[in-house]
């Protein structure tokens, strides 16, 4: 049995070898096997796609994950750049606003007969019963009590406190404030007082017979030689003629941008025309010294 099994195995191996050699010779001379190979390749294409699908899916997932990570990183980077650009744009807008305020202040300063300096607001104390502002200029820069502060639109108030580095500005809306004014249309003179922050100004001691109307512009009269003459203070918005009262209730809207201005002018030395004329008249006129007679020889 063993011999018979070995003989059969050897015979099969021999037959297969002869068949292989024959196929190789036939393929070399007649290209028959190539056609069979092509046919088998076509039949194996679906199997190849099926076996390659998991590999392609894994590669796609890797690429997709890497792409998503890159997109997330790029998105964060772009958001940071956008934030920086927004900050830079806001800084540019602020610089343009400051430049506009500086140009307006420079234009306003041409109306003043005196010396002045620019200052910035550091803090605001706006309460119902008071209205004060802290400026970044003090006695080291020559700021003194009583000096007037204006902005691009009108009078803001007076300096009531000074330190070496800062000063306190009493706004015209403060109840302690009083500004001599005159009607720009009729020339009528009166005094404006404050009623507290975020409240209209009041024009006091005005009778019904006085020439004053809603819409009139009130400017500084220059009385007291403290406020520059002719600078806007406010506009009349309401007149209430109360019966039985000697004076009318008159509300005035401030001209100055009290809660918006960040740059102001401190008027250091101001003299109105009357004061300058008085000082000129008081100044003695210099006389020429008498000629010294020549000595006789």
Phi, psi and omega in degrees: 000318180297316181295319181295320180295319180292320181296319179294320179296316180295321179297321179293320179297319180296316179298317179296322179295314179299319179298317179298315180296320179296318178297322180294317179294318180295320179295323181291323185264324189243351177060028179292318184294331181297321178293318178297321179296318179297320179295317178295325179297320179295321180290333183272354182300313178300322178295321179296317178297320180295317179290331183274345183300313178300322179295316178296322179296319179296316179297319180296320178296320179296313180296319180296317179296318179295319179295319179296320178295318178296319179295320179296316179296317179294323179297316177298317180297318179294322177296320178296317178297319178297319179297317179296320178294322178295319178296316179297320179295319179296320177297320178295318178298318179297319179296319178296319178296318179295320178296321178296318178295321179295318178297320179293321178296319179297321177293320180292325183294339180292344179278346189264132174267085182166188180262150181208165175214151182276145179217161179242150178280133178257323183205157179230139176235089183253104179239164181301331184252003180204162179208104182228156180222143176259129180254160184269015177241141181226202183296334178296332178264007178091011178287137183225163179299142176088351181291147184270145177238133179230163171237195186291345186248335182175192183285134178258322180159204183230154176283126180241357179203141184222135170239172180303329187243344182222172176211156181252128181254124174271113181289158182290346177278351178290140180300339179278353185270147175212128184235122174291127183226169172219150179290124184293339180272309187259343183084002179297136184249143178200194182231135176259134177235158179270162178232011182114162181298145178063022177236151180292156174285164180236134174262115191259160174058048178244123181272167181294335182278350181286144183279093181208140186223160174294134182099347179294143176268130178257129180238162179295137181274341182087356178294138182091355176055033181245315178265141177296134185291139173082013180266137186299138176245316180182174180235136182291126181246340184205136176230122180242113179269097183276130181288140180084354180256141181288335183237156180272157174265113186238125178256142184230133177270123183300143176282323181292147176274078191297327183254007182238329183293135176246343176236134184224173176242131174260117180279113187279309183225111182235134175230125176283174186297322181295318180293318179296323179293320180295316179295325179293318180291331180280345182282123180294142179280125180294138180251152178286139177294143180296146181289137180277120181296147180284143179289137178283139177269000000 
